[in-house]
Amino acid sequence: MSKRQSAKYKLDRRMGENIWGRPKSPVNKREYGPGQHGQRRKGKVSDYGLQLKAKQKLKGYYGEVTEKQFKSTYQEADRMKGDTSQNLIGLLERRLDAVVYRAKFAPTVFASRQLVSHGHVYVNGVKCNIASRRIAVGDVISLGTKAQEMALVIEAQSLPERDIPDYVVTDGASKATFSRVPTLDEVPYPVKMEPNLVVEFYSR
C-alpha cells in the first residue's frame, strides 16, 4: 500500500478543481493554489505543463497511486489493442479500490483503499487486501460482516453527490458485481479527465 505524503485536498487547490466532487473541498471557497505564491497570476502553460497536470490529476484521483504503478499501468494500456487512453481508464477502473469506491462502499478513494488493506473486502468470496488488484468482468466484490456496520460505509451509501455507475451492479448494500470495463464517457468523474494528454506525456 502506498502512503499518501501530502494533504489530499492540496491537490484540489493545486489543480484549481474539485477533483473528487466533495462538498468539503477547499476549492469551493478558495480557487487559487496553496502556499504563499498561490494567488499569483498564472502565465501561459506549456504543452508539457498541460500534460503533466493531466497526469497528476488522473493519478491523484485514484488515491495518488505511486508513479511506478501508474506508469506501468500506462505501459500495459499501450501494449493492448485499441485506443491507449481508453485502455488506461479501463485498467484504472478495474483496480479493486476503485470498484469498492464506485459501489459506494466507501465515501472516498482513500477510505476505499483503507477498507481493502484492512481486510474488510472479499473478491468472489475470498478476502483480498491488495488495493491495486485487477478485477475481472464478472467478479463479485463484497464486504465482510464487520465492515457492513462501519460508520464510514453507512455514510458512503447515503452520499448524495455521486451515483453508482452502470458497469457496477449492486446486490443489496454489501455486494457488487463488476459487469464490464467502462469507456471514458461512462466513468462518473466530477471534473474533466484527459487521458489522451497522459498518453502524450508518457510517449514523449
N, C-alpha and C positions, 0 to 999 in steps of 0.2 A: 504494500500500500504506500503510495507517495504521500508525503506530508506537505500540506499547504504552508508556504513560508510567509505569506503576507495576508493582510485582511482581505476577505473576499470582495467586499464592496469597493475596495480601492480600484479594482479592475473596472467596475462600472464607471467610476469617475474618470479614470484614465481614458476610457473609450468614449465617454460622454453619452452613454446609452444605458438603459436599464436592461442589462443582458438577460436576466432571469425573469423579468416581468414582476418582480416582487414589490409590494407596497412599501417595504422598509428601505428600499434603495435610496441612498443619499442623492442620487441624480435627480430624484423627484423634487429636491429642494435646491441643490447646487449642481448646475450642469457643467461647471468648469472642473478641471483636473485637480488632483490632490497636490499638496505641497505649496511652498511659498511662491512658486512660479506658475501655479495652476491657472491664474486669471490672466496671464499674458495673452495677447492676441496671437493666434497661431498663424504661421506663414503657410505657404502652399506646400502640400505634402507630395513628395516624390512618388513615383510608381512603386519603388521598393518600400517606401513608408506605408502605402496603402495595402500592399501585400502582407507586410509584417503585421499591421493592425488586424487584418482579416484573419491571419493565423492565430494571433494572440486571443482574439475574440472567440473563435471557434474552439480553440484548445481550452481556454478559461471556462467556457460554458459547460464543458463536460467535467467540471471539478478540478480543473488545472492538472490534467494528466501530464506526466513528465514529457520533456521534449523527445527523449529516446522512444517512448511508447508512441507518441503522436507521429513522429517521423516514420517509424516502422509501419504504422497504420497507413500512412500515405503511400509508402513503397509497395505495400500489399495491394492497395487500391489501384496503383499504377500498373501492376502486373496483371490485374483482372481485365477481362474483356469489357468493352463498353466505355462510357464516359467516366473518367477518373474522378471528377468532382462528385458525381452521383454515387460512385462506388465508395468514396471516402465517407460520405454521410451515412450510407448503408452500414458500413463497418462500425462507425461510431455509435449508431443507434442499436447495434447488436451487442454492445457492452452490457454486462449484467446490471451494473449500477444504473445505466441509462434506462433499461427496461423497468427496473424497480421504481425509478422516478416517474417514468411515463404512466405506470399503472397506479400512480398516486398512493404508493405505499410509504412514501417519504416526502416531506414538504420541500426539500431542496436536494440538489445533486450531491451535496456534501453529506447530508443526513443519509441519503441513499447508500453512499459508499460506506459509511459507518455501520449502517444496518447489515450490509453484506459482510464486512470484515469482522463483525462481532458474532457471526454465525447464526443470524436470525432468518436467512433466506435459503430456500431449497429449490433446486432445479430438477424437475422430474422426480421429486421425492427424495433427492439426495442433497444433504447440506453442502453448501458451497460458500467459501469465504474469500473468493478471489473476485474483486470488483471488475477487473478487466476481462473476465471470462467471456468468450464469444458465444452468444446464444444462437441456436439454430431455429429455423422456422418449425413451428410445432412444439417447441419446448414449453413446458409448463413451469411457471415460477410461482412459488407460494411462500407465505410467511409462517414461521413457527408459532406455536400457541402463545408463548410469552410475548412475542412481538406484536401480536394482534391486540394486546391490551395496552401497548405503549402509548403515551400521550402524543408523541410526535406522529405516530401512524394514524391515530384518530384525527389529529389536526390536519394532516395531509389530505385525508379523504373529504374534508369539509372545505378545502380551499376553493374559493370562487374564481380565482384568476386563471385557472387552467383546466382544460378538459382532457380526458383520456383519448388519445388518437385511435383511428380505426384499426391500425395494424397491431394494437394490443387489445385483446379481447378478455375482459374480466369476468370471473365467475364468483360472484359474491365480493366480499371486502378483502379477501386474503389470498385469492388465486387469480392468475392471469396467464394467458397463452399468447406467445409471440406468433402472430398469424402470417406475417410476410415482411419482407425487407422494404422499407419505405423509400420513396423518392424525396428529393429536397422539398418539393412543393407540399408534401404530406406531413412533414415534420413541423410541429407547432412551436417554432422559435418565436419569442416575443419581439425580437429585432431581426433585421435582415442579415442573413449569413451569406458570405460569398466564397464558397469552397473553390470556385474557379481561380480566385486570387491566391488561395492557399497552394493550389497546384502550380501556379506560375511562380510562387515564392520558392518552392522546393525544386522546380525544374530549371531554375536559372543556370 
